[in-house]
Every structure is written in structure tokens, then in C-alpha cells.
Amino acid sequence: MSTHTGLSAETAVMESLDDWAAAVRTKDIDAITAHYAAEIVAFDAIAQLQFKGREAYREHWASCLAQCPGEMIFELHEEVIYAEDQVAFCHALIRCGGDAKDAGWLRMSGGLRRIEGEWKLVHEHHSAPFDPRSGRALLDLVP
């Protein structure tokens, strides 16, 4: 991961997010979790209400990646970043899945801090809209 020296804050955050997404696509758990601060608090769309700390979230990522044999689809779309010198906020739509036929859409928002020159996610939230009558996640909605 680069320190993003000389880049605008927004460009540096986008570079970091692109690197994170590439790590997810290659299922490189070390590279994925390198983008998280030790004190990350994550609200993922799967399994539990929240994850506190990089190690807890790493275990969750490992479990999720194991459910997607073969190639991984993980694409950021409609990214928006607001960044200052030390703090940034972003949101995007993510197309995610083990292959094209089962890939669905999620919403993502994140809060980042610049820690020792690196942009690290300190908060991450993934969610999917759902039908309140059936309780079914609506992963087949498209932007």
C-alpha cells in the first residue's frame, strides 16, 4: 500500500479503496485487512450486528470469502468521497458475488482516518435494501 504522498486527499482515498477492492477480488485476506484500522467498527450485511476490531472483522471476511469459490466479483460503482487532511467519508454501490449469475448489489459507506500516512477504514457499513413484508434482502436491484 502506498502512502499516497503528493495526492489530493480524495484521490488518495480513491486509490486506497481501489486497492482494497482489488484485494477482495483476489481474496487476499492480509491485503484486505491492511486497509482497516485496529479499532475498526464494521456493520456488515451478513451474519452479525457488528464487528469490533480488525481481527474480528478479518475472521468475518475469511468466512465470507470461503462462501465464494472461484473468481470473486467486487466492483465499486458511483463512488463519492469527501476528504480533508486527516478524515474522510465515502459511499458507493458495490456489485459483489462469487460469479456473474449470483452477484448482487450492496450499499457501502465508510469513514477513514489518515494513520501514520495511510488512509485506514475506521468504520465500514454494508447493507442491502429489504422487503419488510417478506424479510427478503433485495440483492437483485440495480442502479
N, CA, C and O atoms as a DFTB+ gen file, in Angstrom:
572 C
 N C O
     1  1       0.841      -1.172       0.000
     2  2       0.000       0.000       0.000
     3  2       0.886       1.235       0.000
     4  3       1.874       1.301       0.731
     5  1       0.531       2.202      -0.816
     6  2       1.351       3.415      -0.892
     7  2       0.937       4.390       0.197
     8  3      -0.143       4.270       0.776
     9  1       1.798       5.347       0.467
    10  2       1.456       6.375       1.449
    11  2       0.710       7.526       0.793
    12  3       0.282       8.457       1.475
    13  1       0.550       7.471      -0.515
    14  2      -0.229       8.465      -1.255
    15  2       0.375       9.857      -1.168
    16  3      -0.359      10.843      -1.212
    17  1       1.665       9.961      -1.048
    18  2       2.339      11.248      -0.936
    19  2       2.081      12.080      -2.181
    20  3       2.223      11.592      -3.302
    21  1       1.700      13.338      -1.985
    22  2       1.518      14.264      -3.090
    23  2       0.155      14.205      -3.761
    24  3      -0.117      15.029      -4.635
    25  1      -0.705      13.276      -3.396
    26  2      -2.026      13.191      -3.991
    27  2      -3.012      14.019      -3.178
    28  3      -2.812      14.227      -1.981
    29  1      -4.079      14.493      -3.825
    30  2      -5.140      15.135      -3.053
    31  2      -5.737      14.080      -2.123
    32  3      -5.617      12.883      -2.383
    33  1      -6.373      14.516      -1.056
    34  2      -6.963      13.572      -0.107
    35  2      -7.995      12.686      -0.797
    36  3      -8.019      11.478      -0.563
    37  1      -8.853      13.268      -1.648
    38  2      -9.874      12.473      -2.336
    39  2      -9.247      11.431      -3.250
    40  3      -9.691      10.283      -3.287
    41  1      -8.209      11.830      -3.990
    42  2      -7.535      10.896      -4.886
    43  2      -6.846       9.791      -4.102
    44  3      -6.891       8.629      -4.506
    45  1      -6.215      10.129      -2.998
    46  2      -5.536       9.132      -2.170
    47  2      -6.534       8.138      -1.587
    48  3      -6.254       6.939      -1.550
    49  1      -7.694       8.613      -1.131
    50  2      -8.718       7.719      -0.595
    51  2      -9.247       6.815      -1.708
    52  3      -9.438       5.619      -1.492
    53  1      -9.484       7.373      -2.892
    54  2      -9.968       6.549      -4.003
    55  2      -8.950       5.481      -4.362
    56  3      -9.322       4.339      -4.633
    57  1      -7.677       5.832      -4.369
    58  2      -6.622       4.856      -4.641
    59  2      -6.638       3.747      -3.588
    60  3      -6.485       2.571      -3.920
    61  1      -6.820       4.116      -2.338
    62  2      -6.875       3.129      -1.264
    63  2      -8.087       2.213      -1.429
    64  3      -7.967       0.999      -1.265
    65  1      -9.247       2.778      -1.750
    66  2     -10.452       1.970      -1.954
    67  2     -10.301       1.032      -3.147
    68  3     -10.737      -0.118      -3.095
    69  1      -9.686       1.521      -4.220
    70  2      -9.444       0.658      -5.389
    71  2      -8.533      -0.509      -5.014
    72  3      -8.754      -1.642      -5.440
    73  1      -7.508      -0.220      -4.214
    74  2      -6.576      -1.251      -3.770
    75  2      -7.295      -2.270      -2.880
    76  3      -7.055      -3.472      -2.992
    77  1      -8.169      -1.794      -2.003
    78  2      -8.974      -2.660      -1.130
    79  2      -9.872      -3.567      -1.960
    80  3      -9.944      -4.769      -1.705
    81  1     -10.561      -2.998      -2.956
    82  2     -11.453      -3.793      -3.808
    83  2     -10.668      -4.844      -4.595
    84  3     -11.132      -5.972      -4.758
    85  1      -9.495      -4.478      -5.076
    86  2      -8.653      -5.438      -5.798
    87  2      -8.241      -6.585      -4.869
    88  3      -8.188      -7.740      -5.293
    89  1      -7.952      -6.269      -3.611
    90  2      -7.595      -7.304      -2.641
    91  2      -8.763      -8.255      -2.404
    92  3      -8.566      -9.461      -2.255
    93  1      -9.981      -7.711      -2.369
    94  2     -11.162      -8.564      -2.201
    95  2     -11.298      -9.489      -3.411
    96  3     -11.543     -10.685      -3.255
    97  1     -11.139      -8.941      -4.609
    98  2     -11.280      -9.766      -5.819
    99  2     -10.265     -10.912      -5.860
   100  3     -10.567     -11.986      -6.379
   101  1      -9.076     -10.691      -5.321
   102  2      -8.056     -11.753      -5.308
   103  2      -8.106     -12.579      -4.031
   104  3      -7.322     -13.511      -3.854
   105  1      -9.027     -12.232      -3.148
   106  2      -9.227     -12.935      -1.879
   107  2      -7.964     -12.941      -1.020
   108  3      -7.652     -13.930      -0.357
   109  1      -7.256     -11.838      -1.044
   110  2      -6.022     -11.686      -0.259
   111  2      -6.392     -11.093       1.099
   112  3      -6.454      -9.874       1.260
   113  1      -6.634     -11.959       2.059
   114  2      -7.138     -11.519       3.359
   115  2      -6.182     -10.562       4.058
   116  3      -6.629      -9.641       4.743
   117  1      -4.877     -10.759       3.901
   118  2      -3.918      -9.835       4.517
   119  2      -4.022      -8.448       3.896
   120  3      -3.994      -7.442       4.605
   121  1      -4.141      -8.394       2.567
   122  2      -4.259      -7.102       1.885
   123  2      -5.602      -6.437       2.188
   124  3      -5.673      -5.213       2.300
   125  1      -6.661      -7.229       2.319
   126  2      -7.972      -6.670       2.672
   127  2      -7.884      -5.996       4.040
   128  3      -8.229      -4.824       4.191
   129  1      -7.420      -6.746       5.022
   130  2      -7.437      -6.227       6.388
   131  2      -6.377      -5.158       6.638
   132  3      -6.456      -4.432       7.629
   133  1      -5.400      -5.055       5.763
   134  2      -4.407      -3.975       5.888
   135  2      -5.061      -2.607       5.716
   136  3      -4.483      -1.596       6.115
   137  1      -6.245      -2.560       5.135
   138  2      -6.950      -1.293       4.910
   139  2      -7.784      -0.856       6.113
   140  3      -8.401       0.209       6.082
   141  1      -7.809      -1.671       7.177
   142  2      -8.606      -1.361       8.355
   143  2      -7.724      -0.913       9.511
   144  3      -6.635      -1.444       9.727
   145  1      -8.214       0.069      10.242
   146  2      -7.569       0.465      11.490
   147  2      -7.793      -0.642      12.510
   148  3      -8.761      -1.397      12.412
   149  1      -6.911      -0.737      13.478
   150  2      -7.050      -1.762      14.515
   151  2      -8.399      -1.674      15.216
   152  3      -8.958      -2.694      15.618
   153  1      -8.926      -0.451      15.365
   154  2     -10.183      -0.246      16.095
   155  2     -11.408      -0.167      15.191
   156  3     -12.427       0.395      15.592
   157  1     -11.332      -0.720      13.976
   158  2     -12.467      -0.699      13.047
   159  2     -13.750      -1.175      13.740
   160  3     -13.733      -2.133      14.513
   161  1     -14.842      -0.499      13.454
   162  2     -16.173      -0.971      13.815
   163  2     -16.914      -1.117      12.488
   164  3     -17.076      -0.150      11.743
   165  1     -17.356      -2.331      12.210
   166  2     -17.989      -2.610      10.928
   167  2     -19.395      -3.149      11.126
   168  3     -19.641      -3.999      11.981
   169  1     -20.301      -2.639      10.322
   170  2     -21.667      -3.126      10.260
   171  2     -21.807      -3.781       8.895
   172  3     -22.080      -3.106       7.903
   173  1     -21.622      -5.088       8.845
   174  2     -21.678      -5.796       7.580
   175  2     -23.109      -6.241       7.316
   176  3     -23.942      -6.250       8.222
   177  1     -23.386      -6.608       6.081
   178  2     -24.728      -7.043       5.698
   179  2     -24.985      -8.494       6.078
   180  3     -26.114      -8.968       5.955
   181  1     -23.960      -9.208       6.536
   182  2     -24.067     -10.649       6.764
   183  2     -23.677     -10.996       8.200
   184  3     -22.731     -10.433       8.750
   185  1     -24.402     -11.912       8.786
   186  2     -24.027     -12.702       9.965
   187  2     -24.259     -12.074      11.330
   188  3     -24.918     -12.700      12.161
   189  1     -23.768     -10.896      11.608
   190  2     -23.987     -10.366      12.944
   191  2     -24.180      -8.861      12.907
   192  3     -23.956      -8.213      11.884
   193  1     -24.592      -8.327      14.023
   194  2     -24.949      -6.920      14.111
   195  2     -23.760      -6.001      13.905
   196  3     -23.887      -4.967      13.250
   197  1     -22.602      -6.361      14.453
   198  2     -21.416      -5.526      14.311
   199  2     -20.159      -6.348      14.549
   200  3     -20.196      -7.424      15.146
   201  1     -19.064      -5.817      14.072
   202  2     -17.743      -6.412      14.280
   203  2     -16.866      -5.317      14.857
   204  3     -16.803      -4.217      14.308
   205  1     -16.191      -5.605      15.958
   206  2     -15.323      -4.623      16.611
   207  2     -13.891      -5.128      16.562
   208  3     -13.570      -6.185      17.105
   209  1     -13.044      -4.366      15.909
   210  2     -11.636      -4.699      15.822
   211  2     -11.271      -5.425      14.539
   212  3     -12.062      -6.183      13.976
   213  1     -10.064      -5.171      14.101
   214  2      -9.571      -5.730      12.837
   215  2      -9.581      -7.261      12.846
   216  3      -9.938      -7.874      11.840
   217  1      -9.199      -7.883      13.950
   218  2      -9.139      -9.353      13.976
   219  2     -10.532      -9.977      13.858
   220  3     -10.707     -10.971      13.152
   221  1     -11.510      -9.406      14.535
   222  2     -12.879      -9.918      14.429
   223  2     -13.392      -9.762      12.997
   224  3     -14.043     -10.658      12.461
   225  1     -13.094      -8.623      12.391
   226  2     -13.568      -8.396      11.022
   227  2     -12.798      -9.274      10.041
   228  3     -13.358      -9.708       9.034
   229  1     -11.542      -9.536      10.316
   230  2     -10.745     -10.436       9.469
   231  2     -11.388     -11.832       9.438
   232  3     -11.528     -12.432       8.372
   233  1     -11.775     -12.338      10.609
   234  2     -12.424     -13.654      10.672
   235  2     -13.705     -13.663       9.853
   236  3     -13.999     -14.642       9.166
   237  1     -14.461     -12.589       9.923
   238  2     -15.694     -12.490       9.142
   239  2     -15.394     -12.483       7.640
   240  3     -16.040     -13.194       6.870
   241  1     -14.416     -11.680       7.231
   242  2     -14.024     -11.651       5.817
   243  2     -13.620     -13.041       5.343
   244  3     -14.023     -13.466       4.261
   245  1     -12.829     -13.753       6.138
   246  2     -12.389     -15.096       5.757
   247  2     -13.591     -16.014       5.543
   248  3     -13.620     -16.795       4.592
   249  1     -14.571     -15.918       6.420
   250  2     -15.789     -16.719       6.297
   251  2     -16.563     -16.360       5.032
   252  3     -17.037     -17.244       4.317
   253  1     -16.688     -15.079       4.761
   254  2     -17.410     -14.636       3.558
   255  2     -16.704     -15.087       2.287
   256  3     -17.349     -15.567       1.355
   257  1     -15.391     -14.936       2.242
   258  2     -14.636     -15.318       1.045
   259  2     -14.720     -16.819       0.806
   260  3     -14.729     -17.259      -0.344
   261  1     -14.782     -17.606       1.864
   262  2     -14.887     -19.055       1.724
   263  2     -16.208     -19.466       1.076
   264  3     -16.303     -20.548       0.499
   265  1     -17.223     -18.612       1.168
   266  2     -18.521     -18.906       0.573
   267  2     -18.568     -18.612      -0.923
   268  3     -19.563     -18.908      -1.584
   269  1     -17.501     -18.033      -1.455
   270  2     -17.445     -17.666      -2.867
   271  2     -16.293     -18.406      -3.550
   272  3     -15.224     -17.832      -3.759
   273  1     -16.506     -19.675      -3.897
   274  2     -15.434     -20.404      -4.578
   275  2     -15.202     -19.816      -5.969
   276  3     -16.111     -19.240      -6.567
   277  1     -14.011     -19.961      -6.464
   278  2     -13.703     -19.448      -7.798
   279  2     -13.469     -17.952      -7.778
   280  3     -13.096     -17.373      -6.757
   281  1     -13.693     -17.345      -8.917
   282  2     -13.451     -15.907      -9.048
   283  2     -14.431     -15.109      -8.206
   284  3     -15.541     -15.555      -7.914
   285  1     -13.997     -13.934      -7.831
   286  2     -14.798     -13.053      -6.980
   287  2     -15.118     -11.778      -7.745
   288  3     -14.231     -11.148      -8.321
   289  1     -16.381     -11.406      -7.747
   290  2     -16.795     -10.115      -8.298
   291  2     -16.917      -9.147      -7.125
   292  3     -17.608      -9.426      -6.146
   293  1     -16.242      -8.015      -7.233
   294  2     -16.323      -6.984      -6.202
   295  2     -15.994      -5.668      -6.894
   296  3     -14.828      -5.307      -7.051
   297  1     -17.035      -4.960      -7.304
   298  2     -16.871      -3.738      -8.101
   299  2     -17.487      -2.545      -7.377
   300  3     -18.624      -2.610      -6.911
   301  1     -16.731      -1.466      -7.289
   302  2     -17.249      -0.220      -6.729
   303  2     -17.885       0.588      -7.853
   304  3     -17.322       0.705      -8.941
   305  1     -19.059       1.144      -7.582
   306  2     -19.766       1.981      -8.548
   307  2     -20.278       3.235      -7.838
   308  3     -20.588       3.204      -6.647
   309  1     -20.360       4.316      -8.571
   310  2     -20.923       5.583      -8.079
   311  2     -20.243       6.047      -6.785
   312  3     -20.906       6.519      -5.861
   313  1     -18.926       5.907      -6.732
   314  2     -18.178       6.296      -5.545
   315  2     -18.230       7.807      -5.335
   316  3     -18.107       8.589      -6.278
   317  1     -18.412       8.192      -4.089
   318  2     -18.369       9.594      -3.685
   319  2     -17.452       9.670      -2.477
   320  3     -17.579       8.885      -1.537
   321  1     -16.527      10.621      -2.508
   322  2     -15.568      10.772      -1.418
   323  2     -15.517      12.225      -0.989
   324  3     -15.421      13.128      -1.821
   325  1     -15.582      12.439       0.294
   326  2     -15.362      13.750       0.899
   327  2     -14.152      13.583       1.807
   328  3     -14.186      12.773       2.734
   329  1     -13.098      14.324       1.561
   330  2     -11.881      14.119       2.346
   331  2     -11.223      15.430       2.710
   332  3     -11.182      16.367       1.912
   333  1     -10.721      15.483       3.901
   334  2      -9.893      16.572       4.397
   335  2      -8.509      15.991       4.658
   336  3      -8.188      14.900       4.186
   337  1      -7.704      16.709       5.400
   338  2      -6.329      16.271       5.622
   339  2      -6.221      14.944       6.377
   340  3      -5.386      14.110       6.028
   341  1      -7.048      14.732       7.403
   342  2      -6.912      13.558       8.274
   343  2      -8.138      12.651       8.319
   344  3      -8.049      11.526       8.809
   345  1      -9.274      13.117       7.819
   346  2     -10.522      12.367       7.931
   347  2     -11.239      12.378       6.589
   348  3     -11.223      13.377       5.870
   349  1     -11.871      11.247       6.261
   350  2     -12.619      11.147       5.004
   351  2     -13.870      10.310       5.222
   352  3     -13.942       9.486       6.133
   353  1     -14.838      10.542       4.370
   354  2     -16.084       9.788       4.339
   355  2     -16.332       9.386       2.897
   356  3     -16.075      10.166       1.979
   357  1     -16.826       8.181       2.692
   358  2     -17.125       7.754       1.324
   359  2     -18.395       6.915       1.317
   360  3     -18.806       6.360       2.336
   361  1     -19.003       6.839       0.133
   362  2     -20.094       5.883      -0.067
   363  2     -20.062       5.420      -1.508
   364  3     -19.582       6.123      -2.397
   365  1     -20.587       4.217      -1.723
   366  2     -20.578       3.622      -3.061
   367  2     -21.611       2.510      -3.108
   368  3     -22.108       2.046      -2.081
   369  1     -21.914       2.103      -4.319
   370  2     -22.659       0.871      -4.536
   371  2     -21.631      -0.185      -4.899
   372  3     -20.668       0.093      -5.613
   373  1     -21.839      -1.400      -4.405
   374  2     -20.894      -2.480      -4.673
   375  2     -21.642      -3.658      -5.291
   376  3     -22.639      -4.139      -4.754
   377  1     -21.135      -4.101      -6.424
   378  2     -21.620      -5.348      -7.022
   379  2     -20.696      -6.442      -6.507
   380  3     -19.482      -6.390      -6.701
   381  1     -21.293      -7.440      -5.842
   382  2     -20.494      -8.424      -5.119
   383  2     -21.072      -9.820      -5.310
   384  3     -22.288     -10.007      -5.283
   385  1     -20.191     -10.797      -5.503
   386  2     -20.633     -12.183      -5.578
   387  2     -19.542     -13.099      -6.068
   388  3     -18.481     -12.657      -6.509
   389  1     -19.824     -14.395      -5.983
   390  2     -18.863     -15.401      -6.401
   391  2     -18.742     -15.528      -7.901
   392  3     -17.697     -15.948      -8.398
   393  1     -19.791     -15.172      -8.647
   394  2     -19.729     -15.156     -10.106
   395  2     -20.852     -14.265     -10.617
   396  3     -21.676     -13.785      -9.838
   397  1     -20.881     -14.046     -11.924
   398  2     -21.827     -13.084     -12.510
   399  2     -23.280     -13.454     -12.237
   400  3     -24.109     -12.563     -12.053
   401  1     -23.612     -14.736     -12.205
   402  2     -25.019     -15.112     -12.028
   403  2     -25.528     -14.900     -10.606
   404  3     -26.727     -14.708     -10.407
   405  1     -24.641     -14.931      -9.618
   406  2     -25.124     -14.718      -8.250
   407  2     -24.671     -13.396      -7.633
   408  3     -24.903     -13.155      -6.449
   409  1     -24.032     -12.543      -8.424
   410  2     -23.598     -11.241      -7.901
   411  2     -24.819     -10.362      -7.651
   412  3     -25.745     -10.305      -8.459
   413  1     -24.794      -9.685      -6.519
   414  2     -25.871      -8.774      -6.170
   415  2     -25.305      -7.416      -5.803
   416  3     -24.089      -7.222      -5.782
   417  1     -26.193      -6.482      -5.516
   418  2     -25.799      -5.107      -5.199
   419  2     -25.954      -4.831      -3.714
   420  3     -26.944      -5.210      -3.090
   421  1     -24.958      -4.167      -3.171
   422  2     -24.950      -3.721      -1.781
   423  2     -24.662      -2.228      -1.740
   424  3     -24.176      -1.640      -2.707
   425  1     -24.971      -1.636      -0.605
   426  2     -24.599      -0.241      -0.354
   427  2     -23.446      -0.255       0.633
   428  3     -23.402      -1.085       1.541
   429  1     -22.518       0.665       0.452
   430  2     -21.363       0.747       1.352
   431  2     -21.125       2.190       1.727
   432  3     -21.206       3.084       0.885
   433  1     -20.831       2.412       2.991
   434  2     -20.334       3.718       3.419
   435  2     -19.167       3.453       4.356
   436  3     -19.110       2.426       5.032
   437  1     -18.249       4.391       4.382
   438  2     -17.070       4.203       5.211
   439  2     -16.541       5.521       5.734
   440  3     -16.690       6.573       5.113
   441  1     -15.926       5.431       6.882
   442  2     -15.210       6.550       7.464
   443  2     -13.747       6.166       7.553
   444  3     -13.413       5.061       7.981
   445  1     -12.876       7.075       7.149
   446  2     -11.444       6.799       7.140
   447  2     -10.692       7.863       7.917
   448  3     -11.129       9.009       8.017
   449  1      -9.544       7.462       8.471
   450  2      -8.607       8.389       9.098
   451  2      -7.242       8.147       8.497
   452  3      -6.895       7.019       8.146
   453  1      -6.474       9.205       8.380
   454  2      -5.085       9.048       7.953
   455  2      -4.289       8.707       9.208
   456  3      -4.186       9.514      10.132
   457  1      -3.728       7.498       9.227
   458  2      -2.967       7.000      10.374
   459  2      -1.562       6.678       9.886
   460  3      -1.371       5.807       9.037
   461  1      -0.583       7.390      10.431
   462  2       0.813       7.214      10.032
   463  2       0.973       7.265       8.508
   464  3       1.702       6.468       7.917
   465  1       0.269       8.226       7.888
   466  2       0.384       8.457       6.456
   467  2      -0.477       7.574       5.573
   468  3      -0.489       7.755       4.355
   469  1      -1.195       6.625       6.149
   470  2      -2.041       5.698       5.384
   471  2      -3.512       5.956       5.693
   472  3      -3.872       6.197       6.846
   473  1      -4.365       5.907       4.666
   474  2      -5.795       6.004       4.878
   475  2      -6.300       4.643       5.333
   476  3      -6.135       3.644       4.633
   477  1      -6.918       4.610       6.514
   478  2      -7.437       3.371       7.092
   479  2      -8.925       3.534       7.375
   480  3      -9.367       4.572       7.866
   481  1      -9.681       2.505       7.061
   482  2     -11.100       2.493       7.389
   483  2     -11.256       2.291       8.893
   484  3     -10.768       1.307       9.448
   485  1     -11.939       3.227       9.547
   486  2     -12.231       3.113      10.973
   487  2     -13.688       2.723      11.193
   488  3     -14.069       2.260      12.269
   489  1     -14.491       2.918      10.155
   490  2     -15.888       2.489      10.181
   491  2     -16.281       2.060       8.773
   492  3     -15.946       2.717       7.787
   493  1     -16.995       0.950       8.702
   494  2     -17.480       0.461       7.410
   495  2     -18.885      -0.077       7.615
   496  3     -19.182      -0.724       8.619
   497  1     -19.742       0.204       6.645
   498  2     -21.131      -0.249       6.732
   499  2     -21.555      -0.771       5.368
   500  3     -21.528      -0.041       4.377
   501  1     -21.945      -2.034       5.326
   502  2     -22.513      -2.642       4.116
   503  2     -23.958      -2.992       4.431
   504  3     -24.266      -3.484       5.517
   505  1     -24.836      -2.736       3.481
   506  2     -26.231      -3.105       3.700
   507  2     -26.899      -3.388       2.359
   508  3     -26.400      -3.028       1.293
   509  1     -28.034      -4.042       2.460
   510  2     -28.868      -4.301       1.291
   511  2     -30.284      -3.880       1.650
   512  3     -30.736      -4.120       2.769
   513  1     -30.989      -3.254       0.714
   514  2     -32.391      -2.965       0.995
   515  2     -33.145      -4.287       1.157
   516  3     -32.717      -5.319       0.641
   517  1     -34.256      -4.249       1.869
   518  2     -35.027      -5.476       2.053
   519  2     -36.513      -5.191       1.943
   520  3     -36.960      -4.057       2.119
   521  1     -37.258      -6.224       1.655
   522  2     -38.714      -6.147       1.598
   523  2     -39.226      -6.386       3.019
   524  3     -39.057      -7.487       3.543
   525  1     -39.848      -5.388       3.661
   526  2     -40.260      -5.557       5.049
   527  2     -41.359      -6.615       5.231
   528  3     -41.501      -7.171       6.320
   529  1     -42.129      -6.897       4.186
   530  2     -43.184      -7.898       4.313
   531  2     -42.619      -9.315       4.353
   532  3     -43.072     -10.148       5.139
   533  1     -41.628      -9.586       3.504
   534  2     -41.071     -10.946       3.443
   535  2     -39.788     -11.087       4.254
   536  3     -39.398     -12.199       4.610
   537  1     -39.124      -9.959       4.551
   538  2     -37.828     -10.004       5.215
   539  2     -36.695     -10.354       4.263
   540  3     -35.552     -10.500       4.694
   541  1     -36.992     -10.489       2.980
   542  2     -36.004     -10.896       1.980
   543  2     -35.140      -9.717       1.555
   544  3     -35.641      -8.631       1.261
   545  1     -33.825      -9.953       1.528
   546  2     -32.896      -8.935       1.020
   547  2     -33.130      -8.774      -0.482
   548  3     -33.382      -9.749      -1.192
   549  1     -33.043      -7.546      -0.946
   550  2     -33.277      -7.243      -2.361
   551  2     -31.950      -7.027      -3.074
   552  3     -31.614      -5.906      -3.457
   553  1     -31.209      -8.097      -3.246
   554  2     -29.892      -8.038      -3.860
   555  2     -29.940      -7.912      -5.377
   556  3     -28.923      -7.651      -6.020
   557  1     -31.136      -8.101      -5.946
   558  2     -31.260      -8.055      -7.408
   559  2     -31.622      -6.663      -7.934
   560  3     -31.778      -6.488      -9.143
   561  1     -31.759      -5.675      -7.049
   562  2     -31.979      -4.312      -7.509
   563  2     -30.738      -3.830      -8.236
   564  3     -29.626      -4.223      -7.884
   565  1     -30.908      -2.994      -9.232
   566  2     -29.755      -2.449      -9.973
   567  2     -29.826      -0.936      -9.964
   568  3     -30.910      -0.355      -9.911
   569  1     -28.643      -0.288     -10.016
   570  2     -28.636       1.178     -10.020
   571  2     -29.245       1.745     -11.294
   572  3     -29.315       2.963     -11.456
